[in-house]
Amino acid sequence: MPTKPKLKPFSFVVMILVGESGACPHDIVRMMREGRWLWTGSESQFYAEPKRLEKLGYLKSDTEPGITRDRTVYQLTDEGRAALQEWLAEPSNLPRLQDEQIVRLLGSEFVDPETTLNSLRPLRARLEADLETLAVIDERADQFPHRTKVLRINFRLSRKVIEAHLEWLDEVEAALG
């Protein structure tokens, strides 16, 4: 009997987003957008991964009536729950940092300072908008009583990360401006 492929952290992200109450792909993508400070990936990955996990036996799906058409709702299987429990018991890896703006600053020797600043300035508006979005989704945390406490902890981390990026941008503007 062939062995199943080793699951990657992204698979566990999807299973955690499906959670005990289940989720349809659109819900998973919405949660991904709102939590993009905690995990990134293309929307197509978040649509495809539940199908893959279902084929592997970690999720099962049912069809429910939707507003305009039927929707597929995924649920964890016992095997999926066991895989999650096993993964959650393993030591966590260090966070990865892949920041395009850090690389842009590093490469600033190849252009004049104003060019670097102009490429980074639009980031401020997006970061400030993300702080506003975070405040809105933080208010909705009570809708998930089984996750409210951990959602708020993660929202505080996200806020700190965004604020750190804003401080970094202040420092860049002061140094190059």
C-alpha positions as CSV (number, residue, x, y, z in Angstrom):
1,M,0.0,0.0,0.0
2,P,1.5,3.4,-1.0
3,T,2.3,5.8,1.8
4,K,0.6,9.2,1.9
5,P,2.7,12.2,1.0
6,K,4.0,14.1,4.0
7,L,1.8,17.1,4.8
8,K,3.4,20.5,4.7
9,P,2.5,23.3,7.2
10,F,0.2,24.8,4.6
11,S,-2.0,21.7,4.7
12,F,-2.4,22.1,8.5
13,V,-3.2,25.8,8.0
14,V,-6.1,24.8,5.8
15,M,-7.3,22.0,8.2
16,I,-7.2,24.5,11.1
17,L,-9.2,27.0,9.1
18,V,-11.8,24.3,8.3
19,G,-11.8,23.6,12.1
20,E,-14.5,21.6,13.9
21,S,-17.4,23.6,12.4
22,G,-16.3,23.1,8.8
23,A,-15.8,25.7,6.0
24,C,-16.4,26.1,2.3
25,P,-13.5,27.2,0.1
26,H,-14.8,30.8,0.0
27,D,-14.8,31.0,3.8
28,I,-11.2,29.6,3.8
29,V,-10.1,32.3,1.3
30,R,-11.8,35.0,3.3
31,M,-10.1,33.9,6.5
32,M,-6.8,33.7,4.6
33,R,-7.2,37.3,3.4
34,E,-8.0,38.5,6.9
35,G,-5.0,36.6,8.4
36,R,-2.5,37.4,5.7
37,W,-0.1,38.8,8.3
38,L,0.1,35.3,9.8
39,W,0.2,33.2,6.6
40,T,0.5,34.0,2.9
41,G,-0.4,32.0,-0.1
42,S,-2.3,32.5,-3.4
43,E,-6.0,32.2,-3.3
44,S,-5.8,29.4,-5.8
45,Q,-3.8,27.3,-3.3
46,F,-6.5,27.9,-0.7
47,Y,-9.2,26.7,-3.1
48,A,-7.1,23.6,-4.3
49,E,-5.8,22.4,-1.0
50,P,-9.1,21.2,0.5
51,K,-9.7,19.1,-2.6
52,R,-6.3,17.5,-2.2
53,L,-6.8,16.9,1.5
54,E,-10.1,15.3,0.8
55,K,-8.5,12.9,-1.7
56,L,-5.9,12.0,1.0
57,G,-8.7,11.3,3.5
58,Y,-8.0,14.3,5.9
59,L,-11.2,16.2,4.9
60,K,-14.6,15.1,3.7
61,S,-17.1,17.3,1.9
62,D,-20.8,17.8,1.7
63,T,-22.9,20.0,-0.6
64,E,-25.2,22.6,1.0
65,P,-27.5,25.1,-0.6
66,G,-25.9,28.5,-1.1
67,I,-27.4,31.9,-2.0
68,T,-26.9,31.5,-5.8
69,R,-25.8,27.8,-6.1
70,D,-24.8,24.8,-4.0
71,R,-21.6,25.1,-2.0
72,T,-19.1,22.5,-0.9
73,V,-18.5,22.5,2.8
74,Y,-15.4,20.6,4.1
75,Q,-15.2,18.9,7.5
76,L,-12.3,17.3,9.3
77,T,-12.2,13.5,9.3
78,D,-10.9,11.5,12.2
79,E,-7.7,11.0,10.2
80,G,-7.4,14.7,9.6
81,R,-8.0,15.5,13.3
82,A,-5.3,12.9,14.2
83,A,-2.8,14.4,11.8
84,L,-3.5,17.9,13.2
85,Q,-3.0,16.6,16.7
86,E,0.3,15.0,15.8
87,W,1.5,18.1,14.0
88,L,0.5,20.4,16.8
89,A,2.5,18.3,19.3
90,E,5.7,18.8,17.2
91,P,8.2,21.6,18.0
92,S,7.3,24.7,16.0
93,N,9.8,26.2,13.5
94,L,11.1,29.7,13.6
95,P,9.1,32.3,11.8
96,R,10.1,33.0,8.2
97,L,10.7,36.5,7.1
98,Q,10.4,37.3,3.4
99,D,9.9,41.0,3.0
100,E,10.2,42.6,-0.4
101,Q,10.7,46.0,1.1
102,I,13.7,44.9,3.1
103,V,15.3,43.7,-0.2
104,R,14.4,47.0,-1.9
105,L,16.2,48.9,0.9
106,L,19.2,46.6,0.6
107,G,19.3,47.3,-3.2
108,S,19.0,51.0,-2.7
109,E,22.6,51.5,-3.7
110,F,21.6,50.9,-7.3
111,V,19.2,53.8,-7.5
112,D,18.9,57.3,-6.1
113,P,17.4,57.6,-2.6
114,E,14.2,59.2,-3.9
115,T,13.5,56.2,-6.2
116,T,13.8,53.9,-3.2
117,L,11.5,56.1,-1.1
118,N,9.0,56.4,-3.9
119,S,8.8,52.6,-4.1
120,L,8.3,52.3,-0.4
121,R,6.0,55.2,0.5
122,P,2.8,53.5,-0.8
123,L,3.4,50.8,1.8
124,R,2.3,53.3,4.6
125,A,-1.3,53.6,3.3
126,R,-1.6,49.8,2.9
127,L,-0.2,49.2,6.4
128,E,-2.6,51.8,8.0
129,A,-5.5,50.2,6.1
130,D,-4.4,46.8,7.5
131,L,-4.5,48.2,11.0
132,E,-8.1,49.4,10.4
133,T,-9.1,46.0,8.9
134,L,-7.5,44.3,11.9
135,A,-9.6,46.4,14.3
136,V,-12.7,45.4,12.4
137,I,-12.0,41.6,12.5
138,D,-10.8,41.9,16.1
139,E,-14.4,43.1,17.0
140,R,-15.8,39.9,15.3
141,A,-13.6,37.5,17.4
142,D,-16.5,37.0,19.9
143,Q,-18.4,35.2,17.1
144,F,-16.0,32.3,17.5
145,P,-16.2,31.5,21.2
146,H,-14.0,28.4,20.9
147,R,-11.2,30.6,19.4
148,T,-11.8,34.1,20.8
149,K,-8.8,34.0,23.2
150,V,-6.3,32.8,20.6
151,L,-7.7,35.0,17.8
152,R,-7.1,38.1,20.0
153,I,-3.5,36.9,20.8
154,N,-2.9,36.5,17.1
155,F,-4.5,39.9,16.3
156,R,-2.2,41.6,18.9
157,L,0.8,39.9,17.2
158,S,-0.4,41.1,13.8
159,R,-0.8,44.6,15.1
160,K,2.7,44.6,16.5
161,V,4.1,43.4,13.2
162,I,2.2,46.1,11.2
163,E,3.3,48.8,13.7
164,A,6.9,47.5,13.5
165,H,6.7,47.9,9.7
166,L,5.4,51.5,10.1
167,E,8.3,52.3,12.5
168,W,10.8,50.7,10.0
169,L,9.3,52.9,7.2
170,D,9.7,56.0,9.5
171,E,13.4,55.0,10.0
172,V,13.9,54.5,6.2
173,E,12.4,57.9,5.4
174,A,14.5,59.6,8.0
175,A,17.7,57.9,6.8
176,L,17.1,58.4,3.0
177,G,14.9,61.6,3.0
